């Protein structure tokens, strides 16, 4: 069985790719039902002063199941609640921990009060402090599980320049459904906000550059190893490839492509809106499908590196979501964290390739032998990618697309200009490579073109 060795022109191929991705939206016209999980949120401030640290938190009563407030009918008996508030303060002091230089701090003072769900005092730190210090107004009615317990813990610290961390173990049975929104207010630095859960462990409030780097390298490794769609794309890229030089060329092109959009997204140069993430996820699934189909129908390894670079741009947007969700933990080391995350992705890719390539070679030589083996393996990947594309297209179908305003046009123009510059550079490198192969004997197996465009053997003296 023979196979056509060329591929469609790149412009036509990309057109088919985009059409397949967007067309998948139309295959799922009936919106499926989604289940929504009610999430709880603890709002908190961590304030560092010269000799004290302060933790102020607003805890929903619905998550304090182990604390039984006295009730009168459907309302909390506020007159008899003081002793239970003290019990809750003792429990929360154990479950919400501030650490200085790795040492857990013990609260030197603790205040608490019950609050109506309509209260807005936690919009700023001074308002929250003043609110907790005030007694509850006479005649206030708070229904069971419908208000808040506001708490204020004060801790003695050695220095405001110490390294501080925070950890929460409030209602661990809720896992990721209980969010802990923290606004960190250092003494002599910019304030920052972050969102953690009981699964986050100890989180640095003011990390050093090497703490941020180590954390984001690990994050990048975990992100690529858990991204099955990215790994299947790499697999499809390399199924027909044999030489180590060609492998390095393709993987490098993919790395450059995803690094461009990853960096751009980290600096808010990517389109914003609820429509963009599902679009990117659909395009990623379509990229896997495209590469699998190309492996089945036609393979041209001369242009595969270029396809890898172009699709790498799309995958970079996908990588950026894992990064942007965690930039809150970078502190003031944004650039270090960004490059560390990218390094982590490359380390993960190298690890995958070290395992994948020998297994792939063994599979294609011993089990799925010959061209039929490549077709079978690619068909399995194509089947998986098709279902991904349909499922993600269904999500995309339900998103409301925004009107193209001035800001959107500006972002689009920037990316188009960047892609044109990138495309020009790629074309220049491709033409230069073609010229070198045409006229350099060592790149053409010792042959040179004669005056009629035909090859002739290079003389020994040349």
WOUR-V739486 format. One record per backbone hydrogen bond with DSSP energy under -0.5 kcal/mol. NH is the residue of the N-H (numbers start at 1). CO is the residue of the C=O. If there is no record, write none. Layout:
nh = (NH	NH)
co = (CO	CO)
This chain:
nh = (13	14	15	16	17	18	19	20	21	22	23	24	25	26	27	27	28	31	38	40	42	43	43	44	45	46	47	48	49	49	53	54	55	56	56	57	58	59	59	60	61	63	64	65	67	68	69	72	74	75	76	77	78	80	81	85	86	87	88	89	90	91	92	93	94	95	96	97	97	99	100	101	101	103	104	105	108	109	111	113	115	119	123	124	128	129	130	131	132	133	134	134	140	144	146	148	149	150	150	151	152	153	154	155	157	162	164	165	166	167	169	172	174	175	177	178	179	179	180	181	181	182	182	183	184	184	185	186	192	194	196	198	200	203	205	206	212	213	214	215	216	217	218	219	220	221	222	223	224	225	226	227	228	231	232	233	234	235	236	237	238	239	241	247	248	249	250	251	252	253	254	255	256	257	258	259	260	261	262	263	264	265	266	267	268	269	276	277	278	279	280	281	282	283	284	285	286	287	288	289	290	291	292	293	294	295	296	297	298	299	303	304	305	307	308	309	310	311	312	313	313	314	315	316	317	317	318	319	320	321	321	322	323	324	325	326	327	327	329	330	331	333	334	337	338	339	340	341	342	343	344	345	346	347	348	349	350	351	352	353	354	355	356	357	358	359	360	361	362	363	364	365	366	367	367	368	369	370	373	373	374	375	376	377	378	379	380	381	382	383	384	385	386	387	388	389	390	391	392	393	394	395	396	397	398	398	399	401	405	409	410	411	412	413	414	415	416	417	418	419	420	421	422	423	424	425	426	427	428	429	430	431	432	433	434	435	436	437	438	439	440	441	443	444	444	446	447	448	449	450	453	456	458	462)
co = (9	10	11	12	13	14	15	16	17	18	19	20	22	23	23	24	25	29	36	177	179	41	58	181	56	183	54	185	47	52	155	47	153	45	54	151	43	57	149	58	147	60	61	63	64	66	67	75	72	72	142	70	76	77	78	81	82	83	84	85	86	87	88	89	90	91	92	95	167	165	103	99	163	100	102	98	154	154	152	150	148	116	120	121	124	125	126	127	128	129	130	131	137	74	143	115	59	113	148	57	111	55	109	53	51	159	162	99	203	97	95	169	171	172	174	175	40	177	196	42	179	180	194	44	182	192	46	184	184	182	180	175	197	166	164	164	208	209	210	211	212	213	214	215	216	217	218	219	220	221	222	223	226	227	228	229	230	231	232	233	234	235	238	243	244	245	246	247	248	249	250	251	252	253	254	255	256	257	258	259	260	261	262	263	265	264	273	273	274	275	276	277	278	279	280	281	282	283	284	285	286	287	288	289	290	291	292	293	294	4	300	300	301	303	304	305	306	307	308	309	310	310	311	312	313	314	314	315	316	317	318	318	319	320	321	323	323	324	326	327	328	330	332	333	334	335	336	337	338	339	340	341	342	343	344	345	346	347	348	349	350	351	352	353	354	355	356	357	358	359	360	361	362	362	363	363	367	364	369	370	370	371	372	373	374	375	376	377	378	379	380	381	382	383	384	385	386	387	388	389	390	391	392	393	394	395	396	399	403	405	406	407	408	409	410	411	412	413	414	415	416	417	418	419	420	421	422	423	424	425	426	427	428	429	430	431	432	433	434	435	436	439	440	440	441	441	441	456	438	454	450	448	446	459)
